[in-house]
Amino acid sequence: MLDFNSLFEFSRMNCVGICAFLVPANLLTTFLTLALTGLGRSPRQVFITAGIASLFSGIMVLHVLTWFLIGVVMMPTYILLGLGSLCLVTNLVTVFRPQQIRELLGALVKICTKVDVPARIKFND
């Protein structure tokens, strides 16, 4: 039988190491999912990266919930819960509504490319 108490204790005792891996893994895999969707790659590639990213974000949410179970309510727990939830929702939307993500990324590219940067900056002597 699986002892959840031992699993939760392991999660809390190794919190720094778990978070040091999960935060960058969440951000990188979610960005990769968005990039593959924006580039119009095959749905299979997007599904695979979204699945891996969703796994990381789901583990992060469960890890944070172990802290809530013992009553630790601090700013980092809310931040990590928000990050994990946002990455999970982003990956799910990317899988089930890729056209909306492509439109959103296209609008973001248009906004970023319309920024007028002066070629030469004059300094007053």
C-alpha positions as CSV (number, residue, x, y, z in Angstrom):
1,M,0.0,0.0,0.0
2,L,1.2,3.5,-0.9
3,D,1.9,5.6,2.2
4,F,1.0,9.1,1.3
5,N,2.3,10.5,4.6
6,S,5.8,9.4,3.7
7,L,5.4,10.8,0.2
8,F,4.2,14.1,1.5
9,E,7.0,14.3,4.1
10,F,9.6,13.5,1.3
11,S,8.1,16.4,-0.7
12,R,8.4,18.8,2.2
13,M,11.9,17.7,3.2
14,N,13.2,18.2,-0.3
15,C,11.3,21.3,-1.2
16,V,14.2,23.4,-2.3
17,G,15.5,20.8,-4.7
18,I,12.1,20.0,-6.0
19,C,11.3,23.7,-6.6
20,A,14.7,24.3,-8.1
21,F,13.9,21.7,-10.7
22,L,10.2,22.3,-11.3
23,V,10.1,26.1,-11.7
24,P,12.6,26.2,-14.7
25,A,11.2,23.0,-16.1
26,N,7.7,24.4,-16.0
27,L,8.7,27.7,-17.6
28,L,10.8,26.0,-20.3
29,T,8.4,23.3,-21.3
30,T,5.4,25.7,-21.4
31,F,7.4,28.1,-23.5
32,L,8.4,25.3,-25.8
33,T,4.7,24.3,-26.1
34,L,3.8,27.9,-27.0
35,A,6.7,28.2,-29.5
36,L,5.8,24.9,-31.3
37,T,2.2,26.0,-31.5
38,G,3.1,29.5,-32.8
39,L,5.5,28.0,-35.4
40,G,2.6,25.7,-36.7
41,R,4.3,22.4,-35.8
42,S,2.4,19.1,-36.0
43,P,-0.2,18.5,-33.3
44,R,1.7,15.4,-32.2
45,Q,4.8,17.5,-31.3
46,V,2.6,20.0,-29.4
47,F,0.7,17.2,-27.6
48,I,4.0,15.6,-26.4
49,T,5.5,18.9,-25.1
50,A,2.2,19.9,-23.6
51,G,1.9,16.5,-21.9
52,I,5.4,16.9,-20.4
53,A,4.7,20.5,-19.3
54,S,1.4,19.5,-17.8
55,L,3.1,16.7,-15.9
56,F,5.6,19.2,-14.4
57,S,3.0,21.7,-13.5
58,G,0.7,19.1,-12.0
59,I,3.5,17.8,-9.8
60,M,4.2,21.4,-8.7
61,V,0.6,22.0,-7.8
62,L,0.5,18.7,-5.8
63,H,3.8,19.7,-4.1
64,V,2.3,23.0,-3.0
65,L,-0.8,21.3,-1.8
66,T,1.3,19.2,0.6
67,W,2.3,22.4,2.3
68,F,-1.3,23.6,2.5
69,L,-2.2,20.3,4.2
70,I,0.0,21.0,7.2
71,G,-1.1,24.7,7.3
72,V,1.8,26.5,5.7
73,V,0.2,29.6,4.2
74,M,2.9,31.9,2.9
75,M,3.6,34.1,-0.1
76,P,5.9,31.5,-1.9
77,T,3.2,28.8,-1.7
78,Y,0.7,31.1,-3.4
79,I,3.3,32.2,-6.0
80,L,4.2,28.6,-6.8
81,L,0.6,27.5,-6.9
82,G,-0.2,30.4,-9.3
83,L,2.8,29.5,-11.5
84,G,1.9,25.8,-11.7
85,S,-1.8,26.5,-12.3
86,L,-1.1,29.1,-15.0
87,C,1.3,26.7,-16.8
88,L,-1.2,23.9,-16.6
89,V,-4.1,26.1,-18.0
90,T,-1.8,27.4,-20.7
91,N,-0.8,23.9,-21.8
92,L,-4.4,22.7,-21.8
93,V,-5.6,25.7,-23.8
94,T,-2.7,25.1,-26.3
95,V,-3.8,21.5,-26.8
96,F,-7.6,22.1,-27.1
97,R,-7.6,25.6,-28.8
98,P,-4.4,26.0,-30.7
99,Q,-5.9,28.5,-33.2
100,Q,-6.6,31.0,-30.3
101,I,-3.0,30.6,-29.2
102,R,-1.7,31.3,-32.7
103,E,-3.9,34.4,-33.0
104,L,-2.7,35.6,-29.6
105,L,1.0,35.0,-30.5
106,G,0.5,36.7,-33.9
107,A,-1.0,39.8,-32.2
108,L,1.9,39.8,-29.7
109,V,4.4,39.8,-32.6
110,K,2.6,42.6,-34.3
111,I,2.7,44.7,-31.1
112,C,6.4,44.0,-30.5
113,T,7.4,44.8,-34.1
114,K,5.6,48.1,-34.2
115,V,7.8,49.6,-31.4
116,D,9.7,52.4,-33.0
117,V,13.4,52.3,-31.9
118,P,15.4,55.3,-33.0
119,A,18.4,54.3,-35.1
120,R,20.6,57.0,-33.6
121,I,20.3,58.6,-30.2
122,K,21.7,62.1,-30.0
123,F,23.2,63.2,-26.8
124,N,23.5,66.9,-25.9
125,D,27.1,67.9,-25.2
